[in-house]
Amino acid sequence: MNQLVVVEVLTASYCSRCQKAKSLVKDVISEFDEANIQYREINVVEEIDYAVSLSILSTPAIALNNELVFAALPSKAKLQQAIRERLGNK
């Protein structure tokens, strides 16, 4: 049975690469059964305590299931693989 995966894109309003990160994540999520994926955009300024708890040092960053997985923009293939692993579809 597939697991639920929470995909969070941590962004900041001043971040020029954050739009690209959001687009990449939405594109990758669309390739999966979206019923098993929850997507959230998190502004690190508004949720600073959460960002600190994940040890976010820069944006964009991507967390999966409340764990910082990518501290920088990953390739599409690496993001797909990370989500697949957490869904139980290696």
N, C-alpha and C positions, 0 to 999 in steps of 0.2 A: 504494500500500500504506500502511496506517495505521501510524503510529509508536506506540511505547510512551510513555505519559505517566505520570510519577511525580508524584502529587499529595500534598503534605505539608502537614498542618495543624500549625502550631507553637503550642503551648499552654503554659500554666502552671497549676499547681494552684489558685492564688488568682484566676484569671481568670474573671469572671462571664460574659463573652461567648463563651468558648471552646466551651461546649456547643452554642451556637447555630451557631458556625462548623463544628463537626464534623457537625452535623445537615444543614446546608446542603450541605457538600461530599459527604456520603454520598448525599443526595437527587439532586444533580446527576450524580454518577458513575453512579447507577442508571439514568439515561437513556441512557447510552452502552453500547457493547460493553465490558463490564468486563474482557475478556481483554486489552484494550489499555491498561488503566489500573491502576497500582499505587498503593494508598493507604497512607499512613503517618501516624500521629500521633506528634508529637515534643514531648516535654517539654523546654522550653528550659533548665530548670535542670539536667536530666540530660545534655543534649547542648549545653552552653553554647558549646563551640568551634565547632560547626556553626552554631548560631544567630548567633554573632558573625561567622562567615564570610559569612553572608547579610545582615548588617547589620540584624538584627531589633532594633527598639527597643521594641516593645510587642507584646502578644498580644491577640487571635489574629492570626496572619499566615498567609498561604498561599503556598507555593512550588510551582512547577511545573518539573520537570526541574532541580532544584537551583538555581533562580533565584527570588528573591523577586519575586512578581508583585503580591501584595496585602498591604500593610502594615496594612490594616484590613479589616473584614468587607465583602466586595463584594456587589453585588446578584447575584441568581441569574443574570440575563441576562449580566452581565459575566463571571462565572465560567464559564458555559456557552461563551461565545465564546472565552475564553482557552484552554479545553481543546480546543475544536473546532479552533482554529488550530494547536495543537501536534499534534493528531492528523492534520492535513493535510486537514481537512474545513471549509474556510472557507465 
